[in-house]
Amino acid sequence: MAYVISDSCISCGSCAGGCPVGAISEGDGKFEIDADTCISCGACAGACPVGAISEE
């Protein structure tokens, strides 16, 4: 199951740097995860300083 980024995202970019498959990109006001590319590894959730990332 893919991970998602909630509205509590502060757009710091920590998650994007930790994604091994490049599934995270900057969207409109927050970062977004491409569900088709996401391999559900959880690296992004561990990198998020505000806990804005969770499994869908």
C-alpha positions in Angstrom: 0.0 0.0 0.0 1.4 3.4 -0.9 2.2 6.1 1.5 0.5 9.5 1.5 1.5 13.0 2.7 -1.1 14.9 4.8 -1.8 18.6 4.9 0.6 18.9 7.9 3.5 18.8 5.4 5.8 21.7 5.9 7.5 21.3 2.5 10.9 20.8 3.9 11.9 18.1 1.3 13.4 15.6 3.8 11.1 12.9 2.5 12.1 13.4 -1.2 15.8 12.9 -0.4 15.1 9.7 1.4 13.0 8.0 -1.3 15.0 5.3 -3.0 12.7 5.3 -6.1 12.1 9.0 -6.6 8.3 8.8 -6.0 8.1 12.1 -4.1 7.9 15.5 -5.8 7.0 19.0 -4.7 3.3 19.7 -5.3 1.1 22.7 -4.8 1.8 23.7 -1.2 3.1 20.3 0.0 5.1 17.4 -1.3 3.2 14.5 -3.0 3.9 10.8 -3.4 3.2 9.0 -6.8 1.3 5.9 -5.7 2.3 4.0 -8.9 6.0 4.5 -8.1 5.9 4.1 -4.3 7.3 0.7 -3.2 5.9 1.2 0.4 9.3 1.0 2.0 8.5 3.6 4.7 11.8 5.6 4.3 9.9 8.8 3.7 7.8 8.4 6.9 11.0 8.0 8.9 12.5 11.1 7.4 9.5 13.4 8.0 10.2 15.7 11.0 6.5 16.4 11.5 5.0 13.0 11.0 3.0 14.0 8.0 3.4 10.7 6.1 1.4 7.6 6.7 0.3 4.4 4.9 -2.8 4.9 2.8 
